[in-house]
Amino acid sequence: MKRRFFKTGKLFLFLEKISDIVWGPALLVLVLGTGFYLTAASGFFPIRRAVFVFRSTFGKIFRSKNAFCAAATALGATVGTGNIIGVSSAIALGGAGAVFWMWVGAFLGMMLKFAEAAFAVRYGGAMRYIEKAFGGGFFAVLWCACCVLASFGGGNMIQTNAAGAVFEKSFGFSPVIIGGAVAVITMLVLFCGAKAVLKTSSVLVPVMAVVYVFGCFTVLFIFRENVLPAFRSIFESAFEPLSISGGISGIFLSESLRTGIAKGTFTHEAGMGSASLAHSESGENDPAIQGCWGIVEVFIDTIFVCSLTALVILSAGKPSAEEIFSSCFGRSGDYFLSVSMFLFALAAVIGWAFYGEKALSFITKSKAAANFYRILFCLCAIIGSAAKLPLIWSITDIFNGLMIFPNLLAIIILSPEILKIARKKKER
């Protein structure tokens, strides 16, 4: 009976229905509503204090290296392979106007990330401020359990699967080789401790960003005559019903977590609370300063990187970045995209391995459990690189959504504190 349940796909359909319920209107209202409330109540902090945000982040990189390392770890886990292949899904669903609604979602998500990063400094990771908000540990443990389970899927197996698929298509490599390489590097970094995770991310994330951005600007230069029309089309079609629905999908659906199949999570993960686990290691004493790094993460991930991908797709007139780079640069384009995918996947896997381990440690308080998690996590990276993952995608969607509910409810309960931090911080 069980074999038939799996074979007929009934389990997959059942999980899809649960995912639809979790990612239904209630979650949409909670995320956008909370983001709008914090943005408006803070006096539109990301815009009004943009100079302060810049000075507190990029202006202090060399004076506050730990804060930058923590932000790089969070950004690496956030970006993932979805920022290369994910935007095409939103455009396919809703046309060029979908990109506009992704920008709207990113703008509202900035204050959510600000709150998560600021509370990470004041209380610790999401589990700590959830525990504080609810006056007990039940919802904190629930959040941690969902974080651990989500780390195996969207933060691991689907990342290596996307990278492995590109290498196999471009060079005929077995995806297991890519999964194995990611697993070995991740294992070495994890067993060197939290500082190694932060330092690795602080090097890896800028490198992967520079490589990918350079490639995008090269393509935009080739199609430079189409860039302005492409940019204009984003606004012209933004308020068509199809574009709005596609844009909402772009906000909430990340191809790094599903590679074109079903629902996922935010491209920038604002509202999930996962990035708070990296920010809690920053060593920064001022919640507002670290909160500014949260704003920068969303800006880089969606406003910058996703927008570049969108302009590349719209300017070149092809449905995917993979086709564009291959057609523009031939074999060199395949090399470029494969290297980019590997770097993005590696950064995401390392970041999520760190998240999952911290969440598990909160539940078990056991070093043996942490070591077992590391080994199992790295094995899943290898398995995921060559597996067909429709069930994993659905399960990941569910746990990502379940992380959002306790996290955002805790932020709402503690919102007077975050608004006080945003309002009273004086720019020096």
Buried (B, 14 or more C-beta within 10 A) or exposed (E): EEEEEEEEEEBBEEBBEBBBEBBEEEBEEBBBEBBBBBBEBBEBBBEEBBEBBBBBBEEBEEEBBBBBBBBBBBBBBBBBBBBBBBBBBBBBBBBBBBBBBBBBBBBBBBBBBBBBBBBBBBBBBBBBBBBBBBEEBEBBBBBBBBBBBBBBBBBBBBBBBBBBBBBBBBEEBEBBBBBBBBBEBBBEBBEEEBEBBBBBBBEBBBEBBEBBEEBBEBBBEBBEEBBEEBBEBBEBBBEBEEBBBBBBBBBBBBBBBBBBBBBBBBBBBBBBBBBBBBBBBBBBEBBBBBBBBBBBBBBBBBBBBBBBBBBBBBBBEBEBBBBBBBEBBEEEBBBBBBBBBBBBBBBBBBBBBBBBBBBBBBBBEEEEBBEEBBEEBBBBBBBBBBBEBBBBBBBBBBBBBBBBBBBBBBBBBBBEBBBEBBEEBEEE
